[in-house]
Amino acid sequence: MSNGNDRVTVFLKNGYDLSLAFNGDKFSDGVSFEGVGAETNTFLDNKREFYMSEMGDPKTYFKLDKEEYEAKIAEAKATLQGFRDSTTNLDSTLKSMDLRNDQSFLGYVTSNYEKNHENLVRFAKGKKSPIFNNYENHKGGTTSLSDLKGKYVYLDIWATWCAPCKAEIPFLKQIEAEFHDKNIEFVSISVDKENAHDTWKKMVEEESLGGIQLFADNNFESEFITEYGINAIPRFILLDPQGNIVDSDAYRPSNPQLKELLLELGL
């Protein structure tokens, strides 16, 4: 079920007699279930809340030192297993799918901890950001990071072929609109290859992309991109007015925590 970008998952099958009560004005405020099928759907809502919380964000684990990380990942495993153990009548097909999803999440965190922890330490809050120079600006001329000094900068690293990148566009437009008169620039850097240059220009125009639209000088091999160790997109980076890092792996526009962070910064 969805209402715009707000949604909740409901599991239905033959024999269910389910009623729903919403806990607020939005689906994301939570849902209460009663009747046949309530236990399974309460389980799903609890899992949704877990993955929308800090516990469901890989960055929560990557930023921790080894001992803290091991304790936190053990807590996550116990919490996820506890959801299944406490749901005695969970649909067997759903239980199997859910277990695979959890294993995928935990496996991703475990296999990527070392590399991402190292990067987060290297690019910790307050450290000077790598820079880019003379990237082509869609509106004409070129733009360097130094041109933006004096303002917060929210960088969106993306490409025209990247479906998850394009899924963030409506949310990025919304956050740009909300903070258009604040001391922040929204900068999108395309890492498309040179043979997709015209595709980039066309998409910026057809999608009415706002902010500052730039084209990196050597796609994923651009010095700025390689210095940050970016090998997957979308990637978002938040810098302060002095060019220092606020978050080298910032919240996506679709994450409500981004707006909260910008407001906390006084924007």
C-alpha positions as CSV (number, residue, x, y, z in Angstrom):
1,M,0.0,0.0,0.0
2,S,1.3,3.5,-0.8
3,N,0.4,7.1,-0.7
4,G,2.9,8.9,-2.9
5,N,6.3,8.1,-1.5
6,D,4.9,6.8,1.8
7,R,4.2,3.1,1.8
8,V,3.7,0.0,4.0
9,T,3.9,-3.7,3.0
10,V,0.9,-5.9,3.7
11,F,1.1,-9.7,3.2
12,L,-2.2,-11.3,2.2
13,K,-3.2,-14.9,1.3
14,N,-6.3,-17.0,1.1
15,G,-8.0,-17.3,4.5
16,Y,-6.8,-14.1,6.0
17,D,-9.4,-11.8,7.6
18,L,-7.3,-8.8,8.4
19,S,-8.1,-5.3,9.7
20,L,-5.6,-2.4,9.8
21,A,-5.4,0.7,12.0
22,F,-2.9,3.4,11.2
23,N,-1.0,4.9,14.1
24,G,-0.7,8.4,12.6
25,D,-1.3,10.5,9.5
26,K,1.3,8.5,7.5
27,F,1.8,4.8,6.8
28,S,5.4,5.2,8.0
29,D,4.0,6.2,11.5
30,G,3.2,2.5,11.9
31,V,0.3,0.1,11.5
32,S,-1.6,-2.1,13.9
33,F,-3.1,-5.3,12.7
34,E,-5.9,-7.5,14.1
35,G,-7.5,-10.7,12.9
36,V,-6.2,-13.7,11.0
37,G,-2.9,-12.8,9.5
38,A,-2.1,-10.1,12.1
39,E,0.9,-11.9,13.5
40,T,2.6,-12.2,10.1
41,N,1.9,-8.6,9.2
42,T,3.0,-7.2,12.6
43,F,6.3,-9.1,12.0
44,L,6.7,-7.4,8.6
45,D,6.0,-4.0,10.1
46,N,8.6,-4.6,12.8
47,K,11.1,-5.6,10.2
48,R,10.3,-2.5,8.2
49,E,11.0,-0.4,11.3
50,F,14.3,-2.2,11.9
51,Y,15.6,-1.5,8.3
52,M,14.5,2.1,8.5
53,S,16.3,2.7,11.8
54,E,20.0,3.1,12.4
55,M,20.3,-0.6,12.9
56,G,19.3,-1.1,9.3
57,D,21.9,1.3,7.9
58,P,25.3,-0.3,7.1
59,K,27.0,3.0,7.9
60,T,26.0,2.5,11.6
61,Y,28.4,-0.5,11.7
62,F,31.1,0.8,9.3
63,K,31.8,3.8,11.5
64,L,32.5,1.7,14.6
65,D,35.9,0.5,15.9
66,K,36.3,-3.3,15.7
67,E,35.2,-4.2,19.2
68,E,32.1,-1.9,19.0
69,Y,31.4,-3.3,15.5
70,E,31.4,-6.9,16.7
71,A,29.1,-6.1,19.6
72,K,26.7,-4.1,17.3
73,I,26.6,-6.8,14.6
74,A,25.9,-9.4,17.2
75,E,23.0,-7.3,18.5
76,A,21.6,-7.0,15.0
77,K,21.8,-10.7,14.5
78,A,20.0,-11.4,17.8
79,T,17.3,-8.8,17.1
80,L,16.6,-10.2,13.6
81,Q,16.5,-13.7,14.9
82,G,14.3,-12.6,17.8
83,F,11.7,-11.3,15.3
84,R,11.4,-14.8,13.8
85,D,11.5,-16.7,17.1
86,S,8.7,-14.6,18.5
87,T,6.4,-15.0,15.5
88,T,5.3,-18.6,15.9
89,N,2.8,-18.7,13.0
90,L,4.9,-16.9,10.4
91,D,4.1,-18.0,6.8
92,S,6.8,-20.6,5.8
93,T,7.4,-19.0,2.4
94,L,7.7,-15.6,3.9
95,K,10.0,-16.9,6.7
96,S,12.4,-18.4,4.1
97,M,12.5,-15.2,2.0
98,D,13.0,-13.1,5.2
99,L,15.9,-15.2,6.3
100,R,17.6,-14.8,2.9
101,N,17.1,-11.0,3.1
102,D,18.6,-10.8,6.6
103,Q,21.5,-13.0,5.5
104,S,22.1,-10.7,2.5
105,F,22.1,-7.6,4.7
106,L,24.4,-9.1,7.4
107,G,26.7,-10.6,4.7
108,Y,27.0,-7.2,3.0
109,V,27.9,-5.5,6.3
110,T,30.4,-8.2,7.3
111,S,32.2,-8.4,4.0
112,N,32.4,-4.6,3.5
113,Y,33.3,-3.5,7.1
114,E,37.1,-3.3,6.8
115,K,37.1,-1.3,3.5
116,N,34.3,1.1,4.5
117,H,35.6,1.6,8.0
118,E,39.0,2.6,6.7
119,N,37.4,5.1,4.3
120,L,35.1,6.5,7.0
121,V,38.2,7.1,9.2
122,R,40.2,8.6,6.3
123,F,37.3,10.9,5.4
124,A,35.9,11.5,8.9
125,K,33.9,14.6,9.8
126,G,36.0,17.7,9.9
127,K,38.7,16.5,7.5
128,K,39.5,18.4,4.3
129,S,37.7,17.1,1.3
130,P,39.4,16.1,-1.9
131,I,38.7,18.7,-4.6
132,F,37.7,18.8,-8.2
133,N,38.6,21.4,-10.8
134,N,37.0,22.7,-13.9
135,Y,34.2,20.2,-14.3
136,E,31.9,21.0,-17.2
137,N,28.8,22.9,-16.1
138,H,25.6,22.1,-18.0
139,K,24.7,25.8,-17.9
140,G,28.0,26.7,-19.5
141,G,31.6,27.1,-18.5
142,T,33.2,25.0,-15.8
143,T,32.9,24.7,-12.0
144,S,35.5,23.8,-9.3
145,L,34.8,22.9,-5.7
146,S,36.6,26.1,-4.7
147,D,34.0,28.1,-6.5
148,L,31.5,26.9,-3.9
149,K,33.4,27.9,-0.8
150,G,31.3,29.7,1.8
151,K,28.3,27.4,1.3
152,Y,27.4,23.9,2.4
153,V,27.7,21.6,-0.6
154,Y,25.6,18.4,-1.0
155,L,27.2,16.3,-3.8
156,D,25.3,13.7,-5.7
157,I,27.5,11.3,-7.7
158,W,25.4,9.6,-10.3
159,A,25.1,8.5,-14.0
160,T,22.3,8.4,-16.6
161,W,22.4,4.6,-16.7
162,C,22.0,4.1,-12.9
163,A,18.5,3.2,-12.0
164,P,18.9,3.8,-8.2
165,C,20.4,7.2,-9.0
166,K,17.4,8.1,-11.1
167,A,15.0,6.9,-8.4
168,E,16.5,9.6,-6.1
169,I,15.7,12.4,-8.5
170,P,12.2,13.3,-7.2
171,F,13.5,13.3,-3.7
172,L,16.5,15.5,-4.6
173,K,14.2,17.9,-6.3
174,Q,12.0,18.1,-3.2
175,I,14.9,18.7,-0.8
176,E,16.3,21.3,-3.2
177,A,13.0,23.1,-3.2
178,E,12.8,23.1,0.6
179,F,16.3,24.6,1.0
180,H,16.5,26.7,-2.2
181,D,17.0,29.9,-0.2
182,K,19.5,28.5,2.3
183,N,23.3,28.6,2.4
184,I,23.7,25.3,0.5
185,E,24.4,24.2,-3.0
186,F,23.1,21.0,-4.5
187,V,25.7,19.7,-7.0
188,S,25.2,16.6,-9.2
189,I,28.3,15.1,-10.8
190,S,27.8,12.7,-13.6
191,V,30.3,9.9,-14.0
192,D,29.0,8.9,-17.4
193,K,31.6,8.1,-20.0
194,E,32.4,10.6,-22.7
195,N,30.3,8.7,-25.3
196,A,27.2,9.3,-23.0
197,H,27.9,13.1,-22.8
198,D,24.9,14.0,-25.1
199,T,22.7,11.6,-23.1
200,W,23.6,13.4,-19.9
201,K,22.9,16.8,-21.5
202,K,19.5,15.6,-22.8
203,M,18.5,14.0,-19.5
204,V,19.3,17.2,-17.5
205,E,17.0,19.1,-19.8
206,E,14.2,16.6,-20.1
207,E,14.1,15.9,-16.4
208,S,14.5,19.6,-15.5
209,L,17.3,18.7,-13.1
210,G,18.0,21.6,-10.8
211,G,21.0,22.6,-8.7
212,I,24.4,22.6,-10.3
213,Q,24.8,19.9,-13.0
214,L,28.4,18.9,-13.7
215,F,30.2,16.3,-15.9
216,A,33.3,14.6,-14.3
217,D,36.4,14.9,-16.4
218,N,37.1,11.1,-16.6
219,N,34.0,9.2,-15.4
220,F,34.9,6.8,-12.5
221,E,38.6,7.4,-13.1
222,S,38.3,11.1,-12.3
223,E,40.8,12.0,-9.5
224,F,38.0,13.3,-7.2
225,I,36.1,10.1,-7.6
226,T,39.0,7.8,-7.0
227,E,40.3,9.8,-4.0
228,Y,37.0,9.2,-2.3
229,G,37.1,5.5,-3.3
230,I,33.8,5.7,-5.0
231,N,33.0,2.5,-6.9
232,A,29.2,2.4,-6.6
233,I,26.5,5.0,-7.1
234,P,24.5,6.8,-6.2
235,R,26.9,8.3,-3.6
236,F,26.2,11.5,-1.6
237,I,28.7,13.7,0.2
238,L,28.0,16.7,2.4
239,L,30.7,19.4,2.9
240,D,30.7,22.5,5.1
241,P,31.3,26.1,3.9
242,Q,35.1,25.7,4.5
243,G,35.3,22.6,2.3
244,N,35.6,20.2,5.2
245,I,33.7,16.9,5.3
246,V,30.4,16.8,7.2
247,D,29.6,13.3,6.0
248,S,31.5,11.4,3.2
249,D,28.7,9.0,2.8
250,A,25.7,11.2,3.4
251,Y,22.0,10.3,3.7
252,R,20.2,9.9,0.3
253,P,17.6,12.5,-0.5
254,S,14.9,9.8,0.0
255,N,16.0,9.4,3.7
256,P,14.1,11.7,6.0
257,Q,17.3,11.9,8.1
258,L,18.9,14.1,5.5
259,K,16.4,16.9,6.1
260,E,16.8,16.5,9.9
261,L,20.6,16.8,9.5
262,L,20.4,20.0,7.3
263,L,18.0,21.6,9.8
264,E,20.4,20.7,12.7
265,L,23.2,22.5,10.7
266,G,21.0,25.6,10.8
267,L,19.9,25.5,7.2
